[in-house]
């Protein structure tokens, strides 16, 4: 039973040793523990702040990336529209050039046809004149075989000349 009923000296020395231990811990141990806890809290706060900053930077980076993607999409659409416009313009210019070239060819063909037609008319006139002269020459030879017909022709020509002179 001695274990359950301690002696006054034992209680006193236990109290003194507890007080000394409490004083030592209170004086040097507690501030070190509190400093470690405070440092740890500061480290955790800095980590949380760093994480928040990183999250904000990530959000800004994502926002910038989205803006860049939107700008790139806009530029791509603009380039496609410009390419389509240029394609249409080039096709229209080629079409106009082809029309102009076809018109030039048609005009040249018309000029060539007109020149060929005039040349054919001149050749036709020349041939008709030649045939008419040949025919007239044969007719006049036949009629001029006798002297009386020649005399009659000369007098009619002189009469015509006199009447034309008056």
Secondary structure by P-SEA (a helix, b strand, c coil): cccccccaaaaaaaaaaaaaaaaaaacccaaaaaaaaaaaaaaaaaaaaaaaaaaaaaaaaaaaaaaaaaaaaaaaaaaaaaaaaaaaaaaaaaaaaaaaaaaaaaaaaaaaaaaaaaaaaaaaaaaaaaaaaaaaaaaaaaaaccaaaaaaaaaaaaaaaaaaac
